Amino acid sequence: MTIETKTNRRGFYTQAIFALNTLLAAALAVPALVYLLVPGGRKRKETFVDAGDVSHLAPGAPVELSFQQSRIDGWRVSTEKRTAWVVKTAADKVIAYGPQCTHLGCAYHWEEQPKQFVCPCHASLFSVDGKVISGPAPRPLDRYVAQTRNGRLFLGPLRQFGESTATDETNPERAA
């Protein structure tokens, strides 16, 4: 028993065009579906860097700490020097501020009298708890997610003040 199929030229072209259109639709649909259904990018694991010994800090006296942080850029790993302003509170908690003013990113410093962080670029003033006292700075100083273990300070990512994070024990807005 043989089955003969008769395909003429018009039928062949119709089937070929249908097959090519199907392949083209699949080539466009698969990346679009992957984009819509797969979450974008890998979530980075919050890594904490050992910033040093803070057991010697006096409450209310900010100290600028330098530490090394590894950065992964594709396949290349580089080490960068970072700084943080660290303050021990009266309750023995440690708060670590990022080193840039929140106005335009200038480096600020601590003035013992009148006990304020001062940005020399545009005269923003911040209190010891990082809040804006005066000047053009739009928000309080940015904070590192900070943890202390056995007298050592471990710093995580830098966050804007008030951003919620499960590991930030130093954010008073989360303590309530």
Helices and strands as residue ranges (DSSP letters): H 9-37, E 49-53, E 63-73, E 76-88, E 94-97, E 109-111, E 116-118, E 125-126, E 132-134, E 143-149, E 152-159, H 172-175
